[in-house]
Amino acid sequence: MIRKFSMALAVMLGACALTGAAKAQEVRLMCSFDLETCDVMRSLLKKYEDKHPDVHIIADGVPYAAVMESLPAQLDSGNGPDMAVITDLGSMNRFYLDLTPYVDAKYWQDNFGPYLTWYRNGPADKGIYGLQMILTVTGPIINRTLFDQANVALPGRDATMDDWAAAARKVAAATGALYPMALDRSGHRFAGPAISHGAKIFAESKPILVDEGFSTFARKFVEWNQDGTMARQVWGGKGGNAFQDAIPEFVNGQLVYYFSGSWQTTVFEHQIGSNFDWEVVPPPCGPATCTGMPGGSGLVGFKHTKHPETVASIINFLAQDDNYAEFIDRTRNVPAHAGVAAKGVDYKGSDPQVQKALKVWTEEARSLSPIAYAYQGYKNNRSMFNITVQRITQAIVGELTIDEALARAKSDLDAALKQAK
């Protein structure tokens, strides 16, 4: 009798377990392991699962290229994950789940206000679509040891890019460093100095890309690549839209001044170590301003999900002060969350050089040009970045004159905008 009862109870409990399993909500997240954030997100999501045992989150770490190339195709076919960490924020708006019905809109506006527009479809769109997980800032990093060895003083906070070029050339000449300066082969990296030189990027809310300010910096940049001020292989050694950084040149101590961005902080922490001192310095000034470009990656949900409330709840969980601060602290990044940024992040376990660098990046993020924010949030900015890279490179290697390159850039933009309609 007891055995029969036990068997009946076991069957009943098993049925309950199956029913519970059937009701469990499985949510898939796509994130790029190249961005070194998946592991930290997994540990934070485990906390969410502990509080919500009926939710199972599967975080699929994939190559960055898969997020950029495969994810849009999946979404176009009506498939894909429930959530993803993406860097191309504006172009996939049509797939985003609007979180507004599920979150405290005021909390999001107060803490992420400047970045919410990056995920929207235009000024009339007031939806909340994405959590800016990582805020990046472009700007310069110098080899401080080379400056000290050359006994060359650092230009001041308001120094122009010409001032830095002159100083970097002196340092290279005195120390034997191969390259005074380098700038990542990227239209995004090019944009900050161009805006500082007066580039408006837009006219009456319409993209123009090339104007007097843009042209001024483009001419200077091409000249510096041809006279040896810039490491010519970074732009001249590649074709098409291919990205190229100058990490090897900097890590090996052969580059004096490297214009890249805040994401290099962890790279240099690991790859340079104590080999030499490096330092983040403010973005160089031009006649118009002194700015870098914002950027970064964000977490979005997709409206095809079968669990919109759960997806929104997960994203909102990561947006809360404590969870967001832990993510930023552990991944050594610049906070986009206004409250976390104001309070400050400890960056536990990092060396003082890294802490100092992240403090500078965080300060610079607060003073970026509004044009830079608008450019980063423009949905077709990738086309404009690619046009910049292609045409400026052609001028550097001599395929086009700088005037021809700028004229082609204008016509390229016209064609790209027609195609985008």
N, C-alpha and C positions, 0 to 999 in steps of 0.2 A: 504493500500500500504506500509505504513511504517512498519506495523506488519509483512507483507510478507517479506520485505527486512531484517528485524531484524532476522526473523527465518532462512532465507537463509544464513545470515551472521553467525548466531550461528552454523548452520550445517557445513558451510565451516570452521569455526574456530575449531569446534570439530574434523572435519576430519584432519585438520592440526595437532591438538594435538595428535590424534591417530597416525598419520604418524611419528610425532616427537618421540612419545613413542616407536613406532616400531623400530626407528633407534637408540634409546638409547642403549648404550652398558652396559650390566650388567656383572660385574666382581666379582667373589667370592674369598674371602681370608679366609684361615683357620689359626687360631692362637690359642695358648693355653692360657686359662685364668689362668692356674697355674703359668705361667711366669709373670703375672701381667703387661703385656705390651700391651694387646689387647686394653684396654681403651685409652691409650695414642695414639696408632696407629689410632684408630677410629677418634680421634679429629684431627690428622694430615691429615688423608685421607679426612675428611670433607673439609679441605682447598683445597685439590686437586679437589674435586667435585665442589666447588664454582668456581674454575677457568675453569672447564670442565663440564658444565651443561649437556652435552650429555653422561656423564659417571656416572653410579651408582655402588658404591662399597659396597658389602655386606660382612661384617667381621663376620665370624662364630667363636665364642669362644668355644673351646672344651677342654675336659680334656687332659693333656699332654700325657696320655697313648694312646688316640685316634690318636694323631699325630704320635706317635712312631709305633703303631700297625696297625691302620686302614688305614692310608694314603697310605703306600706302596701297600696294597692290592687294594685300589681304583685305584691307578695309573696303576697297573699291568693290570687291566681290562679296561683301557682306559678311566676311569672316574676321578672324583676328582675335586678339586677347580682349579681356574686359577693360584692362588698363595698360598703359605703357608710359615709360619715361622717354621723352622725346626732346630733341633740340630744335627741330624745324617747327616752331610753335604756331605760326599763323596760317600756314598753308593747308592744314588739315582740319580746319574749324568745322567743316560740314559733318565730320564724324563725331564731334565731341558731345559728351553727355553734359547737359547744363546742371551744375550742382546746386544752383540757387534754391530750389524747393527743399533741399535737404540740409542746408548749412545756415549758420548765423552770418548773414550777408554783411552785417556791420563789422564783425570780427575780421572777416576776409578783406573788406575794404580798408579798414584801419591798418592792417598789417601787411597786406600784399597789394595795396591799391595801384601803385605805378606799373605793376606787371600784369594785372588782370587784362589790360587792353591788348597785350601781346597775343592773347588766345582768341580774341573776338574777331568778328567778321567786318567790323567797321564802327564808326562813331555811334550809330543807332543801336548797336548790339550792346546790351547791358548784362549779359549772362556771365556766370562764373564757371569757367571751364577747366582751369588748370592750377595746380599748386607749383609755384616756382621753387623747386627743390634746391637748385644751386644757382646762385647768381655769380656770373663771371665778369671780370673787368679786364679790358685790354690795356696794356701799358708797358713801360720799360723796366728791365731788370739789368743791373750792371754788375760787372766783375769788380768788386770793391778792392780786392787785393791788387789787381793790375793798376787801378787808379793810385793806390798808396805806393806801389813800387815806382810808378812814374812820377810821383810827387805832383800830380795834377789835381787841383781842387775840383770838387764837384760843382757844376753850375747850380745856381739857386733854384728855388721853387718856381719862379716865373721864367726860367730859361726857355729859350726857343729851341726848336729842333736843330736849327743852325748852330746854336751854342753847344748843344750836345755833340753834334757832328764834329765841330772843331776840337772839342775836348777829347772825344774818342779817337780822333786821328792822332792827337799828341800822345795819348796813352799807347796806342798801337806802335807808333814810331819809337817810343822810348823803351818799350818792353819786348818788341818783336812779335807781338800778337798779330795773327794773320788778318783779322777782320775787325775794323773799327765798329761797324754796325751791321745789324741784320733785322729784317722784319719778316714775319711769317708770310709765305706765299698764300695770301688770303685776302679777298675783297673786304671781309669783315675787319681784319687787322689794319688794312689800308685806310679804312673809313675814319678812324679817330683822328689821325694827323690831317687828313683831308678836311674834316669839319673844323679843326683848329685853324686851318689856313683859309677858312671862309666858305667851304662847300655847304650849300643849303640842302642838297639832296632832293628837296621837294620845292615846287613853286605852286602856290595856290592849291596845296594839298595833292598836287599831281607829281609823280616822280620825274625828275629830270637828270639826275646823276651828275652830268657834266655841266659845270658853270665855271666862273672865273676862279673861285677858290679851289675847286677840285683840280682844275687845270694847273694852277700854280704849284700845288703839291706834286702832281703827277710829273711835271717837268723837272722839279727838284729831285724827285725820287729816281727818275730815269738817269739823270745826270750823275747822281751818287752811285748808281749801279755801274755806270760806265767809267767812273774815275777811281773806283776802288774803295770808296767810303763804305758802301754796302757790300756784303758778301754776295757776289753776283750769281753764284750757283744756286742760291735759294730760289730766286725767281727765274733766272735764265736757264737753269738746268732742267726745267720741267716744261711740259706742253699742256695745252687744253686747260681744264679746270683743276688739275691735280693740286692737291694741297702739299705744301712742303714747309717743315719747320726748320729751325736752326739749333735744335737741342744738342746734337753731337758737337757742333762748333763751340757752343757755350760750355757744355759740361767738360770738354777737353781743355778749357782755359785759353782758347784761341780767339774768342769773341769778347769785345769790350762792352758793347751796349746792345741788348737784345730786346726788341719790341715784340712782345708776345702777350701773355695774359696770366691771370691769377691761378689758372689750373696747373701752371708749371711749378707752383710752390711745392707740392708733394713730389713731383718728379725730381726737382733739384735737391729736396731733402734726402731722397734715397740715392740719387746718382752722384751728387757732389760730396755730400757728407761734410767732412772737415778738410777737403782738398784745398779749398780757397773760400774766401768770404764773398758772398753775393748779397745784393741789396735791391729792394724795389724802390724806385724813385718816381716822383709824380710825372704824369703825362706831359710831354713837351708842349709848349705854347706855340701858337701861331698868331697872326694878326687878329683873329676873331675870338679865340678862346683857348682853353687848355683841356682837352678831353680825350678819353679813350672811348671804347664802345662797351655797352653792357651785353650780356648774353647769358648762356647757361642752359640748364635743362629743367623740364617740368614734368609733373605727373598728371596725366589726363585720363578720364574714363571715356568709354565709347558708348554711344547711344544704342548700339545693337545688343548691349549686354542684357541678359535675362534678370540681372540683379541690380538695377540702378540704385536703389536705396542703400544696399550694402556697399557697392562701389563708392558711392558718395561718402558713406560713413568711414570707410577705410582712408580715403584721401583726407577727409576732415580730421581723422585721428592723427595722421602724420603732420597736419598743419598746426596742431596745438603746441603751445610754447615749449613745454618740456621735451616732447618728442622731436620737434624741429631742431631745438638747440642741441640735443644729443646727436642728431644726424650730422649737423654742421661741424660740431666738435670732432666727431670721429672721422669724418671725411676730409677735414682740413679745408673747408670752403668758406666763401663769403656768404653771410646770411642775407636772404631777401626779406625775411620777416622783420618788420620795423621794430617790434618789441624786443626780439632777440638781439638785433643789431644794437639797439640803444643800451641794453643791459650789458652787452659784451659777451664774447665767447672765450673760454679759458684755453681751448686747444690743448687739453691735458696730454702730457707725454711728449709734446713737440719741443724742439730746442728753441732757444730765444730768438735765433735768426728767423725761424719759420713764424714764430708768434709775431715778430716785428713786421714781417712781410704781410701777413694776413691783416694786421691792423692797418697798414697803409692801403691795401686793396679795399678794405671796408670803408675807410675814409674817402677814398677816391670815388667809390660807387655813389656816394651822396652828392657829388658835384659834377656828374656827367652832364653834357649838353642835352637839352630837350630834343635837339635834332637827332642825337645819337639814340635816344630812347625811341623816337618815332621811326627811325630807320630800322632798328632791331625789330620793332613790332609790325613793320610793313609786310604783308603776306607774300609779296613777290620779291622780297629782298635777295633771295638766293640767286635769282637771275641777275640782279644788279651786281652782286658780289662776283659772280662768275664772269660777267662782262668785264669788270675791272681787271681781274686777273689775266684774262686772255689778251686784252688789248694793250695793257701796260707791259706785259711780257714781250709782246711783239715789238714794242718800241725799244725795250731794253736790248733785245738781241739783234735789232737792226732790220727786222722784216718790214716795219712801218716807221715813218717819222712820228714824232710825238703828236704833231698836228693831225696826221692821218689816223693815228690810233684813237685820238679823242673824237674825231668825226665818226669813226666806225663805232665807237662806244655809244654815241647818240643814236645812230641808226639801229644798232643792235637792241637798244632799249625800246625803241618804237616797235620793232618787230616782236619782241618778247611780250610787250603789253597787249598787242593785237592778238597774239596767240593765247594769252591768258584769259581773254574775254570769253 
